[in-house]
Amino acid sequence: MSTHPYRLDSLDAYSNILYVMEGQRPRLSYLASVASATDKFRPETCCVIGNHYSKSSEHEKAVMYFRRALTLDRSFLSAWTLMGHEYIELKNTQAAIESYRRAVDANRKDYRAWHGLGLGYELLDMHSYALYYYQRAAALQPWDPKMWMAVGSAFEKCGKTSNSIKAYKRALSASSYADGTVGLGASFASGQQDPLAGAVGGVYDAEILYQLALLYESAEDIEEAAAYMELCLAQEEGPDEEDLPPGAPPSSVPTGVGVTQTTSRARLWLARYCFARGEWQRATELANELCQDGVEVEEAKALIRDVRARLGNDGDGIENEHVA
C-alpha cells in the first residue's frame, strides 16, 4: 500500500488478516475507505467493505457487498466462502450451506469452505454429515487445531468417544506445533501415556485439555480424566527452568495462560474429585484458590463447608491431622 497506493490486487486477503487480528478494526475501516475511494467497482473492494461491515456486526450489509463482488466477478471464489460465514451469523443455515458448496465446487482445496459445510450441518444436528466435512477440512489443514477440535466434537456427538479422544489429541499436538513449542513437553506427539510427563505451563491449549478430561470422564476413566485436569491447571503458570530444553531461546519459551474460565472449571472439578477421594486438604486448597480468583465462589464456599463438616464428623484425631 505504501509503494503502490492504487493497487487493489490481493487487498481482500490483507483485509481477511486484519479481520481475524485483535484490535485491528480501525485499520480495517481505513482500508475499506481507501479501497472505496480508489475503485468502488472491483470485487476486492467489495470484499474489503464486506469484511468491514461484518466486523461491525452488520451482517446484512456484508452479504450485500459479497453478492456485489460475485456480480462483478463470478470467479471470485473467496466471496462465496465469506458470504457463507455471514449467513451462519444470520442463522440462515441453508443459504450458508449453498454458499459453501459453491466455494468447494470451484476450489476443492478451500478448507474454510469444507469447515463451514461441517458447521452448517452441525447446526442442523446432522452430525454424521458434519463429521465428513470436518474430516475433509482437517485433511487439507492438518496443523490447524481448530480443524481437529471440530472433528473431535463431531465424533463425540456421534457417540464415538475413543475416536473423539484421538482427534482432540491431534488438536493438542497441532496447537503445540503451531505455537512453536513442539519441543517442550511433547509427550502427546511422541505417544507417551502419562500426560503429566509434559505438564509444562503454556505448552498446551487448556481448552483442549479440559475437553479431553471430560471425554475420559464420560468413558468412566476417572484417573485419566483427573490427570488431564491437572495438566489443564498446570497451564496457568510458566515452565520452570529445569523443564526447558537446553539452549532454548527466550522467545520460544511459553508463558502461562494465567487464570481463565477453563482452568477455573478444571480447578473446581479437581476440588470435587479430591473431596470424593477424601483428600480434604487439597480440596480445601483448590476451593480457596477459586474464592481468591472470584470464580464459582458459592460452589467453592459450599465445598469448604462440606469439608469442615466431614472433618468434624470424622473425629478429633483426623481433624487435627488435616487442620495442622
C-alpha positions in Angstrom: 0.0 0.0 0.0 2.9 2.4 0.7 4.7 1.8 -2.6 1.5 1.2 -4.8 -1.3 3.1 -3.1 -3.8 2.5 -6.0 -3.1 -1.3 -6.3 -6.2 -3.3 -5.2 -4.9 -6.8 -6.1 -5.0 -9.2 -3.1 -6.2 -6.4 -0.9 -9.1 -8.7 0.2 -6.5 -11.1 1.6 -5.0 -8.3 3.7 -8.5 -7.4 5.0 -9.0 -11.1 6.0 -5.8 -10.9 8.1 -6.9 -7.6 9.7 -10.3 -9.2 10.4 -9.0 -12.1 12.5 -6.4 -10.0 14.3 -7.2 -8.4 17.7 -7.6 -4.6 17.8 -7.3 -4.0 14.0 -10.8 -2.8 13.4 -9.8 0.9 12.9 -7.2 -0.2 10.3 -9.8 -2.4 8.5 -12.1 0.6 8.4 -9.4 2.8 7.0 -8.6 0.1 4.4 -12.3 0.0 3.3 -12.4 3.7 2.8 -9.1 3.7 0.8 -10.3 0.8 -1.4 -13.7 2.5 -1.9 -12.1 5.8 -2.9 -9.8 4.0 -5.4 -12.3 1.9 -7.3 -15.8 1.0 -6.0 -16.4 -1.5 -8.8 -13.7 -4.0 -8.0 -14.6 -7.3 -6.3 -11.6 -6.8 -4.0 -13.1 -3.5 -2.8 -16.5 -5.2 -2.2 -14.9 -7.9 -0.1 -12.9 -5.4 1.9 -16.1 -3.4 2.6 -17.9 -6.6 3.4 -15.3 -7.6 6.0 -15.6 -4.1 7.4 -19.4 -4.4 7.9 -19.0 -8.0 9.2 -16.5 -6.8 11.8 -19.1 -4.1 12.8 -21.8 -6.9 13.2 -23.8 -5.5 10.2 -24.1 -8.9 8.5 -26.9 -8.0 6.1 -24.8 -5.2 4.6 -21.8 -7.6 4.5 -23.8 -10.2 2.5 -24.9 -7.4 0.1 -21.3 -6.5 -0.7 -20.1 -10.1 -1.0 -23.0 -10.6 -3.5 -21.9 -7.5 -5.3 -18.4 -8.9 -5.6 -19.7 -12.1 -7.2 -21.9 -10.0 -9.6 -18.7 -8.2 -10.7 -16.7 -11.4 -11.0 -18.4 -14.9 -10.7 -14.9 -16.5 -10.4 -14.0 -14.5 -7.3 -14.0 -17.6 -5.1 -13.3 -16.2 -1.6 -16.5 -14.2 -1.7 -18.6 -17.4 -1.7 -16.8 -18.6 1.5 -17.1 -15.2 3.2 -20.8 -14.9 2.3 -21.3 -18.4 3.8 -19.7 -17.1 7.1 -22.2 -14.2 7.1 -25.2 -16.5 6.6 -24.0 -18.6 9.5 -24.0 -15.4 11.6 -27.6 -14.6 10.4 -28.7 -18.2 11.3 -29.6 -18.8 7.6 -28.1 -22.3 7.6 -29.5 -23.4 4.2 -28.1 -20.3 2.4 -24.8 -20.8 4.2 -24.5 -24.4 3.0 -25.3 -23.4 -0.6 -22.6 -20.7 -0.5 -20.0 -23.1 0.9 -21.0 -25.7 -1.8 -20.4 -23.1 -4.5 -17.0 -22.4 -2.9 -15.9 -26.1 -2.8 -17.2 -26.8 -6.3 -14.9 -24.0 -7.6 -11.9 -24.9 -5.3 -11.7 -28.3 -3.7 -8.8 -27.2 -1.5 -10.7 -24.4 0.3 -10.5 -25.9 3.8 -12.5 -22.9 5.2 -15.5 -23.8 3.0 -15.3 -27.5 4.0 -15.2 -26.5 7.6 -18.2 -24.2 7.0 -20.1 -27.0 5.5 -19.4 -29.1 8.6 -20.6 -26.2 10.8 -23.8 -25.8 8.8 -24.7 -29.5 9.1 -23.8 -29.4 12.8 -26.3 -26.6 13.3 -28.9 -28.8 11.6 -28.0 -31.7 14.1 -26.8 -33.8 11.2 -23.6 -34.9 12.9 -22.5 -37.7 10.6 -22.5 -35.3 7.6 -20.7 -32.6 9.7 -18.1 -35.2 10.6 -17.4 -36.0 7.0 -16.9 -32.3 6.1 -14.8 -31.6 9.1 -12.5 -34.5 8.2 -12.1 -33.1 4.7 -11.1 -29.7 6.2 -8.7 -31.4 8.7 -7.1 -33.4 5.8 -6.4 -30.1 4.0 -5.2 -28.2 7.1 -3.7 -30.9 9.4 -1.8 -28.5 11.6 -4.8 -26.3 12.5 -6.0 -27.3 15.9 -9.5 -25.9 15.3 -10.0 -28.4 12.5 -9.2 -31.4 14.8 -11.3 -29.9 17.6 -14.2 -29.8 15.2 -13.6 -33.4 14.2 -13.4 -34.4 17.9 -16.6 -32.7 18.7 -18.4 -34.4 15.8 -17.1 -37.8 16.8 -18.3 -37.1 20.4 -21.8 -36.2 19.1 -21.8 -39.4 17.0 -21.2 -41.4 20.2 -17.6 -42.4 19.2 -15.7 -41.4 22.3 -12.5 -43.2 21.6 -12.2 -41.6 18.1 -13.1 -38.2 19.7 -10.2 -38.6 22.1 -7.8 -39.4 19.3 -8.9 -36.3 17.4 -8.5 -34.0 20.4 -5.0 -35.4 20.9 -4.2 -34.5 17.3 -5.5 -31.0 18.1 -3.2 -30.9 21.1 -0.2 -31.8 19.0 -1.2 -29.3 16.3 -1.6 -26.5 18.8 1.9 -27.2 20.2 3.4 -27.3 16.7 1.7 -24.0 15.7 2.9 -22.3 18.8 6.5 -23.4 18.1 6.6 -25.3 21.4 6.7 -28.8 20.0 10.0 -29.5 21.7 8.6 -28.6 25.1 6.7 -31.4 26.9 5.7 -33.1 23.7 4.6 -36.3 25.4 1.4 -36.4 23.3 3.2 -36.2 20.0 5.6 -39.0 21.0 2.8 -41.2 22.2 3.6 -41.3 25.9 0.8 -42.5 28.0 1.3 -40.2 31.1 0.0 -36.7 30.3 1.6 -35.3 33.4 5.0 -36.1 31.9 4.6 -32.9 29.8 3.0 -30.7 32.5 4.8 -27.5 31.4 2.8 -24.3 31.7 1.6 -22.7 28.5 2.7 -25.6 26.2 -0.8 -27.0 25.5 -4.2 -25.4 24.9 -6.1 -25.5 28.2 -9.5 -25.8 26.4 -8.4 -28.9 24.5 -7.0 -30.5 27.7 -10.3 -29.7 29.5 -12.4 -31.3 26.7 -10.1 -34.4 26.8 -10.6 -34.7 30.5 -14.4 -34.6 30.1 -14.2 -37.3 27.4 -12.3 -39.6 29.7 -14.8 -38.8 32.5 -17.7 -39.8 30.1 -15.7 -43.0 29.3 -15.6 -43.7 33.1 -11.8 -43.4 33.2 -11.7 -41.0 36.1 -8.0 -41.4 36.9 -7.1 -40.3 33.3 -9.6 -37.5 33.5 -8.0 -36.2 36.7 -4.6 -36.4 35.1 -5.8 -34.2 32.2 -7.5 -31.8 34.6 -4.2 -31.5 36.5 -2.4 -30.7 33.2 -5.1 -28.2 32.3 -4.5 -26.5 35.6 -0.7 -26.6 35.0 -1.1 -24.3 32.0 -1.7 -21.3 34.3 1.9 -20.9 35.2 5.0 -20.7 33.0 7.6 -23.5 32.9 10.4 -24.0 35.4 14.0 -23.7 34.3 14.6 -27.4 34.7 11.6 -28.2 32.3 13.2 -26.2 29.4 15.2 -27.8 26.7 18.9 -26.9 26.7 19.7 -23.8 24.7 16.1 -22.7 24.2 15.9 -19.0 23.2 13.8 -16.8 25.4 11.3 -16.0 22.6 10.5 -19.7 22.3 9.7 -20.3 25.9 5.9 -20.4 26.5 4.4 -18.4 29.3 1.5 -19.4 31.5 -2.0 -18.5 30.4 -3.0 -17.3 33.8 -6.3 -17.9 35.5 -9.0 -18.4 32.8 -12.6 -19.7 32.9 -11.3 -23.1 31.5 -8.6 -23.5 34.2 -11.1 -22.4 36.9 -13.5 -25.1 35.8 -10.7 -27.6 35.9 -9.8 -26.4 39.4 -13.5 -26.9 40.6 -13.6 -30.4 39.0 -10.4 -31.3 40.8 -11.7 -29.9 44.1 -14.8 -32.1 43.9 -12.6 -35.1 42.8 -10.3 -34.6 45.9 -13.4 -34.3 48.1 -14.8 -37.6 46.8 -11.4 -39.3 47.5 -11.2 -37.9 51.0 -8.2 -35.6 50.2 -9.6 -32.9 52.4 -6.5 -30.6 52.4 -6.1 -30.5 48.6 -9.9 -30.0 48.2 -9.8 -27.0 50.6 -6.7 -25.5 48.9 -8.4 -25.7 45.5 -11.6 -24.2 46.8 -9.8 -21.4 48.5 -8.0 -20.6 45.2 -11.4 -20.4 43.5 -12.6 -17.9 46.1 -9.4 -15.8 45.6 -9.9 -15.8 41.8 -13.6 -14.9 42.2 -14.8 -17.8 40.1 -17.5 -20.2 41.2 -17.3 -18.6 44.6 -20.6 -20.0 46.0 -19.8 -23.6 45.0 -16.3 -23.3 46.4 -17.6 -22.0 49.7 -20.1 -24.8 49.9 -17.3 -27.3 49.2 -15.2 -25.8 52.1 -18.2 -26.1 54.4 -18.7 -29.7 53.4 -15.0 -30.4 54.1 -15.2 -28.8 57.5 -18.4 -30.7 58.3 -16.8 -34.0 57.2 -13.7 -33.4 59.2 -15.8 -32.6 62.3 -17.8 -35.8 61.9 -14.6 -38.0 61.4 -13.3 -37.4 64.9 -10.8 -35.1 66.5 -7.8 -37.1 65.5 -8.5 -36.8 61.8 -9.5 -33.1 62.2 -6.3 -32.2 64.0 -4.2 -34.1 61.4 -5.6 -32.2 58.4 -6.0 -28.8 60.0 -2.4 -28.9 61.1 
